[in-house]
Amino acid sequence: MAIATINPADVDDEQRRRLAKNPGRLTAVAFFTAALVFFPVIVPFFQSLGLSMTDFSF
């Protein structure tokens, strides 16, 4: 499978602006993906200690 390359001369300002947003979006997706694993584990743990949902917040 060949990897597509982008010729810098073919990228206009709008595309550069949109590409510049990708690292921030990738960080947000990574955070929420990790939260899908973290919260289903930590909530029952805190509830087993006798804490309610209002007793702990992040």
FITOR-562866 format. One record per residue (C-alpha): x, y, z. Coordinates in pm, whole numbers, padded with zeros to 5 digits, always signed. Last residue first. Layout:
<sites>
XYZ ...
</sites>
This chain:
<sites>
-01345+01525+03869 -01627+01472+04111 -01669+01263+04419 -01937+01276+04684 -02216+01346+04433 -02189+01004+04271 -02216+00839+04611 -01925+00720+04822 -01950+00403+05026 -01608+00261+04939 -01776+00022+04695 -01923+00329+04525 -01573+00465+04469 -01467+00142+04298 -01793+00120+04103 -01719+00467+03958 -01347+00405+03891 -01381+00112+03650 -01660+00234+03420 -01491+00578+03432 -01143+00478+03312 -01211+00276+02997 -01445+00523+02824 -01233+00803+02972 -00933+00681+02770 -01133+00727+02450 -01245+01070+02570 -00886+01181+02622 -00759+01035+02293 -01040+01208+02102 -00954+01540+02267 -00583+01500+02185 -00666+01416+01823 -00882+01727+01800 -00598+01942+01927 -00352+01786+01684 -00603+01823+01395 -00663+02198+01421 -00353+02287+01214 -00485+02073+00929 -00796+02292+00903 -00589+02612+00893 -00351+02465+00634 -00650+02355+00422 -00795+02705+00431 -00457+02859+00343 -00409+02648+00030 -00225+02319-00002 -00111+02230-00356 +00235+02389-00320 +00298+02176-00013 +00265+01858-00226 +00084+01608-00014 +00207+01250-00003 -00006+00941-00029 +00137+00629+00129 +00147+00332-00104 +00000+00000+00000 
</sites>
